[in-house]
Amino acid sequence: MSSISQFLPQPKHTTSRPETTTAVVSTLTTVASNDIPQYGQRAGWQPKTASDFGGGGAYPEIHVLQYPLGMGRKGASKGNALSKQVDGSGN
């Protein structure tokens, strides 16, 4: 049985990437705080400070208003996105 690799030409350029998986894992573990309970043990705990959100994600299992990185909070600075308004016919 033949494989498709025998029909393909050899690559002209090769790149060597450094192994980043260990760097990413070590960075994520340093960002996570020890005072945040494990998933499934967060009953009664509410995120209150920006450090509780770590890298930015919210906690969907906790039903309170959450503003990770201040996103959506009233009075927060607006981005540089341009809003476009159209009528019913698209004009």
Secondary structure, DSSP 4 states (H G I P E B T S, - for coil): ---GGGTSPPPS--------HHHHHHHHHHHS-TTSPPTT--TT----SGGGGTTT---TTS-S---GGGTT-TTPPP-SPPP----TT--
